[in-house]
């Protein structure tokens, strides 16, 4: 189990049972011909300063069936009024109480979260206008500081 699970409305692939990566890749390549696939990679800015992220991005660049990779950046010290997309469910190799979510609870959470979205965002076609996404004030300030320091 990973250290985080999703609390928002984002599809994930879970393969419980026999692992056949070649077959899964073929299925995803066929599916992607009809439905574009994007991968959201949430990360802290400091993670891009570490060698692991370079390796992760190199491996992701080899994936043929993903049309778009979306890297979301956040600062670890920044506080937000919104609810985070990811929630910590493990620490030190041990499951935290908030990680004890059953399948029915996860389904109900997904139903509830989807119902909160405007109809135009729930539709299969791209939303018009798109769902609003903004940089936080803290991240905008951080970007200005980085630009000044390298500029």
C-alpha positions as a Python dict, from the first residue, in 0.01 Angstrom:
ca = {
    (1, 'X'): (0, 0, 0),
    (2, 'X'): (124, 350, -76),
    (3, 'X'): (172, 619, 184),
    (4, 'X'): (-111, 830, 42),
    (5, 'X'): (-457, 780, -102),
    (6, 'X'): (-670, 1016, -305),
    (7, 'X'): (-954, 1209, -154),
    (8, 'X'): (-1066, 1391, -469),
    (9, 'X'): (-1228, 1287, -793),
    (10, 'X'): (-939, 1132, -981),
    (11, 'X'): (-942, 789, -1145),
    (12, 'X'): (-681, 538, -1037),
    (13, 'X'): (-582, 195, -1163),
    (14, 'X'): (-581, -83, -909),
    (15, 'X'): (-475, -428, -1021),
    (16, 'X'): (-554, -672, -744),
    (17, 'X'): (-454, -1027, -828),
    (18, 'X'): (-216, -1167, -1087),
    (19, 'X'): (21, -902, -1223),
    (20, 'X'): (67, -903, -1603),
    (21, 'X'): (228, -569, -1695),
    (22, 'X'): (251, -649, -2068),
    (23, 'X'): (-120, -723, -2093),
    (24, 'X'): (-211, -413, -1892),
    (25, 'X'): (10, -198, -2120),
    (26, 'X'): (-163, -339, -2430),
    (27, 'X'): (-507, -273, -2281),
    (28, 'X'): (-414, 84, -2190),
    (29, 'X'): (-266, 150, -2536),
    (30, 'X'): (-591, 34, -2699),
    (31, 'X'): (-805, 234, -2455),
    (32, 'X'): (-594, 548, -2507),
    (33, 'X'): (-676, 545, -2879),
    (34, 'X'): (-1038, 627, -2789),
    (35, 'X'): (-1000, 810, -2457),
    (36, 'X'): (-696, 1029, -2391),
    (37, 'X'): (-516, 946, -2067),
    (38, 'X'): (-347, 1199, -1840),
    (39, 'X'): (-144, 1130, -1526),
    (40, 'X'): (-142, 1373, -1235),
    (41, 'X'): (181, 1368, -1035),
    (42, 'X'): (148, 1572, -715),
    (43, 'X'): (484, 1680, -579),
    (44, 'X'): (650, 1926, -351),
    (45, 'X'): (883, 2176, -516),
    (46, 'X'): (1176, 2039, -314),
    (47, 'X'): (1121, 1694, -470),
    (48, 'X'): (1232, 1834, -806),
    (49, 'X'): (1570, 1915, -652),
    (50, 'X'): (1637, 1547, -573),
    (51, 'X'): (1777, 1283, -811),
    (52, 'X'): (1479, 1049, -772),
    (53, 'X'): (1247, 1288, -957),
    (54, 'X'): (1478, 1287, -1260),
    (55, 'X'): (1454, 908, -1272),
    (56, 'X'): (1077, 917, -1230),
    (57, 'X'): (1036, 1167, -1513),
    (58, 'X'): (1270, 967, -1740),
    (59, 'X'): (1063, 652, -1683),
    (60, 'X'): (735, 836, -1738),
    (61, 'X'): (865, 975, -2069),
    (62, 'X'): (879, 614, -2201),
    (63, 'X'): (505, 553, -2147),
    (64, 'X'): (336, 553, -2488),
    (65, 'X'): (-30, 552, -2388),
    (66, 'X'): (-32, 869, -2174),
    (67, 'X'): (-113, 1184, -2369),
    (68, 'X'): (-35, 1431, -2090),
    (69, 'X'): (150, 1438, -1761),
    (70, 'X'): (40, 1706, -1515),
    (71, 'X'): (287, 1795, -1244),
    (72, 'X'): (126, 1972, -951),
    (73, 'X'): (353, 2173, -729),
    (74, 'X'): (307, 2274, -369),
    (75, 'X'): (524, 2402, -89),
    (76, 'X'): (544, 2193, 225),
    (77, 'X'): (520, 2498, 453),
    (78, 'X'): (215, 2647, 282),
    (79, 'X'): (-128, 2640, 444),
    (80, 'X'): (-443, 2624, 231),
    (81, 'X'): (-809, 2680, 304),
    (82, 'X'): (-904, 2401, 61),
    (83, 'X'): (-896, 2030, 133),
    (84, 'X'): (-581, 1853, 5),
    (85, 'X'): (-606, 1600, -277),
    (86, 'X'): (-381, 1354, -95),
    (87, 'X'): (-404, 1246, 265),
    (88, 'X'): (-130, 1067, 456),
    (89, 'X'): (-239, 714, 549),
    (90, 'X'): (92, 549, 645),
    (91, 'X'): (392, 658, 845),
    (92, 'X'): (703, 463, 932),
    (93, 'X'): (563, 155, 759),
    (94, 'X'): (248, 156, 974),
    (95, 'X'): (-106, 233, 866),
    (96, 'X'): (-261, 539, 1028),
    (97, 'X'): (-628, 534, 1141),
    (98, 'X'): (-735, 746, 841),
    (99, 'X'): (-591, 471, 617),
    (100, 'X'): (-850, 219, 737),
    (101, 'X'): (-1101, 292, 459),
    (102, 'X'): (-1308, 5, 322),
    (103, 'X'): (-1427, -34, -34),
    (104, 'X'): (-1782, 84, 41),
    (105, 'X'): (-1650, 392, 221),
    (106, 'X'): (-1424, 470, -75),
    (107, 'X'): (-1714, 430, -319),
    (108, 'X'): (-1937, 655, -112),
    (109, 'X'): (-1663, 919, -84),
    (110, 'X'): (-1618, 910, -464),
    (111, 'X'): (-1997, 948, -518),
    (112, 'X'): (-2010, 1239, -275),
    (113, 'X'): (-1709, 1415, -430),
    (114, 'X'): (-1836, 1369, -786),
    (115, 'X'): (-2177, 1507, -686),
    (116, 'X'): (-2007, 1828, -564),
    (117, 'X'): (-1869, 1902, -911),
    (118, 'X'): (-2064, 2118, -1156),
    (119, 'X'): (-2251, 1918, -1425),
    (120, 'X'): (-2020, 2057, -1696),
    (121, 'X'): (-1719, 1905, -1518),
    (122, 'X'): (-1891, 1570, -1461),
    (123, 'X'): (-1966, 1531, -1832),
    (124, 'X'): (-1751, 1309, -2054),
    (125, 'X'): (-1675, 1597, -2289),
    (126, 'X'): (-1422, 1862, -2178),
    (127, 'X'): (-1575, 2121, -1945),
    (128, 'X'): (-1655, 2457, -2096),
    (129, 'X'): (-1540, 2666, -1925),
    (130, 'X'): (-1279, 2439, -1761),
    (131, 'X'): (-1276, 2375, -1388),
    (132, 'X'): (-1088, 2667, -1231),
    (133, 'X'): (-738, 2591, -1105),
    (134, 'X'): (-528, 2865, -950),
    (135, 'X'): (-184, 2909, -798),
    (136, 'X'): (-194, 2987, -429),
    (137, 'X'): (-58, 3321, -310),
    (138, 'X'): (232, 3142, -139),
    (139, 'X'): (333, 2955, -455),
    (140, 'X'): (304, 3272, -670),
    (141, 'X'): (535, 3453, -428),
    (142, 'X'): (776, 3160, -428),
    (143, 'X'): (785, 3161, -810),
    (144, 'X'): (858, 3536, -811),
    (145, 'X'): (1145, 3480, -567),
    (146, 'X'): (1287, 3197, -778),
    (147, 'X'): (1262, 3409, -1093),
    (148, 'X'): (1444, 3697, -920),
    (149, 'X'): (1719, 3468, -792),
    (150, 'X'): (1792, 3316, -1135),
    (151, 'X'): (1710, 3619, -1344),
}
